[in-house]
Amino acid sequence: MKDRLVTLFGGSGFIGRYAAQALLRAGAQVRFAERDPRRAYRLKPLGGLGQSQFVAADLLRPDTIARAIEGADGVVNLVGVFGSGMARVHVEGARTIAAAAAKAGVEALVHVSALGADAGSPAAYARTKGEGEQAVRAAFPNATILRPSTVFGQEDQFLNRFAQLIARAPVVPVLRPGVRFQPVFVADVADAIRLAATEPGRFGGMTAELAGPDTLSMAELFHWLGATLHRRATFVELPDMVGAAIARAGFLPGAPISWDQWLMLQHDNVAGGGAPGLAAFGVAPTPLGSVAPAWLVRYRRQGRFNRRPAELASPR
């Protein structure tokens, strides 16, 4: 591991920070490839002296991608966006990275996609993620493609967004209350990335679906959050007609929502069961209730000093 160099595209992002920490802790050298490398400077203390490198790389400039990959044993692509530019980033950018990795003779390529990626989806996010997988597989057949479910962690934009909404409003609207999620802990995803990037002989060519042990509906998630935060909010489950109108308007009180996100909510975000999961990497999935309350406590009134017992013991 100490002799392996892994180029990490998107290492300054939410998942990337945990993936970097997992790689550095295992002894790998990590090269952070960012459009603005200064975004990743704060991660330097995670490694030892000389263990981190920082280079400028732009998906729209293939020459910079090639320089960022030069000499690397493994490459991880974590770059993703919502809104405009999804095709450019998820498809063309992924193709550029995969082609450069193949040309450079890189041993391992890890492409982080998303659960529900489907080139035929009406949702642009899921569609471009699916097209990106196809582009990567065509350019680098032995790539490891990871499809995480909704990822949660201390800095996420999933649990924290809903928790903020519940903490601020006594009445909380719930879109698509029956749609189901299987949230996966960010550190578990990071461990899978680390193994795939450093052991291509075991994981090369695999497409894996990374999901947590808890499957719960949107309504169940909101009720669990309310209990965990010690908040007695009233949850109003909105009919689809109202939810669609809100999505068209682009704003739900307390949180923006796009039409594309609404389309994605039409389908459950759970593992299908036919693909390898975290168990293939020897990773035991972390239950939501075992870690999330530790940071969600800040949304309680009086924070950690609020000792009122929660109504629910687990998110099931």
Sequence and secondary structure as in RCSB ss.txt:
>XXXX:A:sequence
MKDRLVTLFGGSGFIGRYAAQALLRAGAQVRFAERDPRRAYRLKPLGGLGQSQFVAADLLRPDTIARAIEGADGV
VNLVGVFGSGMARVHVEGARTIAAAAAKAGVEALVHVSALGADAGSPAAYARTKGEGEQAVRAAFPNATILRPST
VFGQEDQFLNRFAQLIARAPVVPVLRPGVRFQPVFVADVADAIRLAATEPGRFGGMTAELAGPDTLSMAELFHWL
GATLHRRATFVELPDMVGAAIARAGFLPGAPISWDQWLMLQHDNVAGGGAPGLAAFGVAPTPLGSVAPAWLVRYR
RQGRFNRRPAELASPR
>XXXX:A:secstr
 TT EEEEETTTSHHHHHHHHHHHHTT EEEEEESSGGGGGGGGGGS TT EEEEE  TT HHHHHHHHTT SEE
EE    SSTTHIIIIIIIHHHHHHHHHHTT SEEEEE  TT  TT SSHHHHHHHHHHHHHHHH TT EEEEE S
EE TT SSHHHHHHHHHH SEEEESSTT EE  EEHHHHHHHHHHHHH HHHHTT EEEE  S  EEHHHHHHHH
HHHTT   EEEE  HHHHHHHHHHTEETTEE  HHHHHHTTS B   SSS  GGGGT     HHHHTHHHHGGGS
TTGGG     S SS  
